[in-house]
Amino acid sequence: MIDKPNPIKLIIADDHEILANGMASILAKQADFEMLGTAQNGREVLDMMAINPADVIVMDLNMPELDGIETTQILKKKYPKVKVLILSMFDREGYIQSALDIGVDGYVLKNIGEQEIISAIHRILEGKTYFSQDVMEKVAIKMRHEPEPGIKLSATERKMLKYLSEGDTSGEISEKMNLATNSVMSYRKLLLQKFEAKNVSHMIKMAYEKGYLGKP
């Protein structure tokens, strides 16, 4: 008998109870999802995580007591493996940038369809990031400026930087670029040195700020 894979445990956090319950009802219909419950603020999310940790938290930004930004910061420290998908009505650059800065795994707007949020959850569980089209457009507009002088990148390094920003693993980059995995790791290390970055997330953030990513 073949064992079934463990279900994906979810928590929905939104201070609008009707919306939270509606989203929970939709996602609970998926055979591979297990709904742990809903929360109306960040404090309730943390209490629920202490009892039964979720794999993914779908969370609004604007909540009482602890908002989505503060809650994500705490979650990422206490539960490094948890994935956070922001589901918000706010599409302004400031909100999006704040979420990116604290390491959310995805950001989608509340006008997306049912299938897209399901796809977003699966994608971030693969270690990648997911941003809805409207959010990507906002990020692209903000980042449309020339790179600052000082960091010289080859065409190969630029391509690898792009794949890293999309959340691809070394194995996936190896296949896409037809390079040995060891070569990918060497390029990755070199990029970190060039940007003087602490880790890949830090490097990607710097690359956006300096204009190496997000150009049209």
N, C-alpha and C positions, 0 to 999 in steps of 0.2 A: 504494500500500500504506500502510495506516494504522499508524503506529508505536505500539507498546504503551507505556503509561505506565511509568515506572521503578518497580520494586518497592519496597515499604516495607522498609527494612533494620532487622532486629531483633536485639537481644542480650537473653538471659535471664540474670539474675544471682540465684543462690540457693545457699546453702552446702549445701543438701540436693540431692545430685546426681540422685537418682531423680526428685524433683519438677521440677528444672530441665530434665532431659532429656524428661520427660513433657510439660511445657508446650511445649518447643521442637518436639516431634513433632506436637503438636496444631496449633500456629500455622504450621508448615511446610507443612501441607496447603492453606493458603489461597493461591490463585493470585496474589494481589497482595502476598504477604509473602515476603521473602528472609531466611532465618535465617543470621546471621553466626556464631552459636555461643553457648555458655553460659559463664558465669563463676561461680566459687564465692566471690568476694569483690570488694570495690570496686577493689582494685589490679589485678586481672585485667581488670575492665571498662575501666579507664583505658588499660591496655596494648593491649587490642583496639581501642579508639577511636583510638589513635594510628596504628594500621595501616590500619584500614578503618572510618571513622566510621558509626555507626548513626543512623537517624532516630528510633527509639524504643528505650528501654531499659526492660524490665519487670524490676523489681528488688525484692528483699526488703529489709526494714529491718535485720534482725538478721543480720549477716555478720561474719566475722573480718577482721582487718587494717584494712579500711575498711568501716564499715557504710553502710547506705543513705542516711542523712542526710549524712554526711561526703562520700560519693561524689557525691551530688546537688549539693552546694555547689561542688565542684570542677568537675563537668561543666557547670553553668550558667555558670561563669566562662569556661571554656576553649572550650565549644561551645554558644553561646547558643541555637542553633536546635534542639538536641536536646530531645526530649520524654521525660519520665521518668514512668512509671506504677508506683506502689508496689503490690506484690502481697504482702500481709502477713496473718499470723494475728492480729496485734495490733489490737484495736478500741478500746483505751483512749484517752480524750481526749488524754492527754499525747503519745502517739505521733502521733496524727492532727494535733494542733496543731503539733508540731515539724515535721512534713512540710509543712504548709501554710505555715509561717513561712519555709521555705527555697525555696518556689516550685515544688513538684512539680506536675505537670500533671494527675495523677489519683491516686486512692487506692482500691483495691478489696481486699476480703478473699478469702482463699484458698478460701472456700466457694462462690464464684460459679461460674456455668456457663460453658461454652466460648464460647457466643455472646456473652455479656456482655463478656468480656474482648476479644473481637474488635471489638465495638462501641466499647468504651472506647478502643482503639488508634486507630480511625478518627476518633473524636470529638476526641481531643487533637491529632491531626494537622491538624484543621481550625482549630486555635488556641483551642479551647474546653477546659473542664475536665470531668473525669468522676469522680464519687464513687459508690460502690455505696450501695444503700439503707441498709444498716446504718451506714455511715460518715456519711451525711447526717443520720441520726437522732441520732447522737452529737454532731455539730456543732450541730444545732438545739437540743438540750437544753442544751448549754453556753452558747449565745448567748441564751437566753431571759431577757432582762432589759431594763429600760427604757433608752432612749437617754440618754446624759449630756446635760445642758443645755448650750446654747451654740451648737450648729449647727442652724440652722433650714432645713428642706428642704421644698420644695413637693411636691405630689403627683407632678408631672412629674419632678422631680429624684429622688424616691424610686424611681419606676418605672425611670428610667434607671440608677440605681445598681444596682438588681436585675439588669438586663440586662447591665451591665458585669461584675457578679460572676459571671454565668453564662458569660462569655467571648465574648459577642456582639460582632461588629465594628460600626463606625459605620454601615456600610451596612445591616446586619441590624436595628440599632436604628431606623434611619431608616424602614425598611419597617414594623416592628412598631408604631411610635409615630406613623406618618404625618407625619414631620417631614423637612425638608430636611437633607441631610448636613451643610451648614454650621451649621445650628441644633444638630444633635447635637454637633458639635465644640465649639460655644460652651458648651452645657450641660456638656459633659465638662470643659472648662477651668474653668468656674465651680465645679464640684464639687471639683476638685483644689484650687482656691483656698480653698474653705470648709473643707476638711479639712486644709489646709496640708500636703498630701501631695506627695512627690517624684515619684510616678508612679501609674498606675492600680492596680498591685498593692499598693502601700503604702496607697492610699486604701481599697481593699477590705478589707485587713487591719484598718485603723482602724475601718471601718464595722462590721465584725463585733464588734470589741472594745467599741465604744460602743453596740451594740445596734440599729443601723440595718438590719442584715441578720440573718437567722436567727430572726426573730420568728415565732411560730406564726400 
